[in-house]
């Protein structure tokens, strides 16, 4: 059984199209069986459009399998309204039906909301990796009882099967900048 998983992500600062504020844009690039596998994937991504424009944006996080990553719950931003989670029920149901095909499951928590300025930030947390569907569901129940998590809709959680050492993003990306006249004043 695998003991650790290495999540590769890429992040950079992006300006809201309709505001002068910035947010952190993060892409999950895959789950890897070793730090070396993740570092090798970084070299591939550095050749792709968008990623090569932000070469310092890569980061690898080590997760111990069957261990909860978030220990203290979350804080919901003050004034957050119109909170919604994933619309991933069909995907989660499909992964549950096919759980026998996976040896690893990742648990995420995601929500977006409207803040006091009318911007719609997203909050995403990778909560852990689990060696069975059942352990992932137990983790989900554990988190649902924690500070902040318990105040948000159930569909903010997503438990899904993982395939290690498969690139999760195989093309580059472009950033669309707002025209000067379209940016918020």
N, C-alpha and C positions, 0 to 999 in steps of 0.2 A: 504494500500500500504506500502511496505517495505521502510524504510527511509535510512538505511545503509546496506552495504554489506562488508563482511570481507574476503579478499583474503588471503589464506594461501599459502605460498611459502617456498621452501627449497633451500638454496644456499650453495655452498662450492667452494673452489679454486681447480682448476684442471689444470694440465700441458698439453699444446698442445702436441700431440703425436709426432709431427715432429719439435719441437722447445724447447728451454729452457724457454720460456715464459709461464705465467699462465693466465688463464681467470676464470671468475666466471660462474659456471654452476648453472642454476636456473631451478627449476621445479615448475610449478603451480599445487597445490595439491587440489584445490577446492575453491568454493565460498560459504560462510557460512552466515547464517542469524543473527548470534550473535558471539561475541568474545568467549563466552563459548563453542559454537559448534566447532569453529575453534581450541580452546585449547584441546577439547576432541579428535579431529582428530589427533592432534600432538601426543598424547599418543599412538594411533594406529600406526602411522608412525614410532615412535621410536622403534617398535618391528621388523621392516622390515630391511632386508639386505641393506646396503648402508646408509640408513637414520640413523641407530643406530651408524654408524661409524662417523657421523657428527651431534651429538645431539644438538649442538648450532646453527645449520644452519636454524632453523625454524624462520619465521617471518610472522606476521599478519599485513596487511594494511587495514585501515578502509577507505571506500569510501562512500561519500554521494551520493545517487542516484540522477541522473539528474544534476550532477555538474561536470564540466570539471576538471580533476585532474592535467593536465599539463598546466601551465599558461604562460610559456615563450617560447614555441617552443623547438626545439632541435638544437644541433650543429653536423653537419656531420664531422666526423674525417678528419683531413687534410690528403690528399693523398689517400683517399678511392677511390677504383676503382672496376669495375665489381659489382656494387651494384644491389642486387635483393631482392625482397620481398617474401611474401607468395605465394604459388600456391594454394590459398584457394577459388578461385572463385566459384567452384562447391559447397563447403560447405556453403559459404555465401548465394548463390542463394537458396539452400535447406532451410536454416534457414529463409530466407525472405518468401519463400512459406509457411513455417510452423510457421510463427510469432505468429499466434493465439494460439499456444501451449505453448508459453513462456510468463512469466510476467516480465522478466528481460533480458537485453541484455548487453553484455560486449564488449567494443571497445578496440582493441589492435593495436599497431603499431610495426612492426618488419622489420628489414632488416639485411642482411649480406653483407659483402664486403671483398675485399682483401686489406690488408694494405701494407705499404712499405716493410715489412719483409716477405711478402708472406703468412702471417697467415690470417685466415678468421673469424674474430670476428663477433658476432651477437649482435645486439642492439634490445632489446624488452622493450616496455613501455605499461603498462596498463593505458589507458587513461580515463576510467570511466565506470560507469554502468548506464543504461538508462531504464526507465519504459515502453518504447515502441520502436518498430522498427523505427518509424518515428523520435523520439527524438535521437536515435542512429545515424541515417543517417544525421540529422542536426548537430550533434556533429562531425561526420566525415567531413562534409563540412567546419565546423568551423576550425578544425585542418588542413585541406588541405590548408588553407590560411595562416597558421602561419609559422614563421621562421623555416627553415630546412625541415619541413614536405612538404612544397610546392615544394621543389627541388628534391623530391624522387618519385618513381613510385607509382601510385594509388594502386597497389597490395600489398603495404606495410601495408595497413590498413586491419583489419578483424573485422567485426561486427558479433557476434554470440549469439544465445540464451543461457541462463544460467539456470541451475537447481541447486537450493540451497541445501546445506547440503549433497551433494553427493561427495564422495571422487573421485578426479580426477586422482589418481594414486594408484592402488591397489596392486602393487607388489613392491618389493625392486629393487635395481639396483646394478650393479657391475661397478667398475672403472678399465679399462684396462690400465696398465702402460706400457710405452715404454721400450724395452730392452735397456740396457746401450749403446750398439753399434748402436742402431737405433735412439737415440736422437740426436738432432742438436748439432753441436760442437760450 
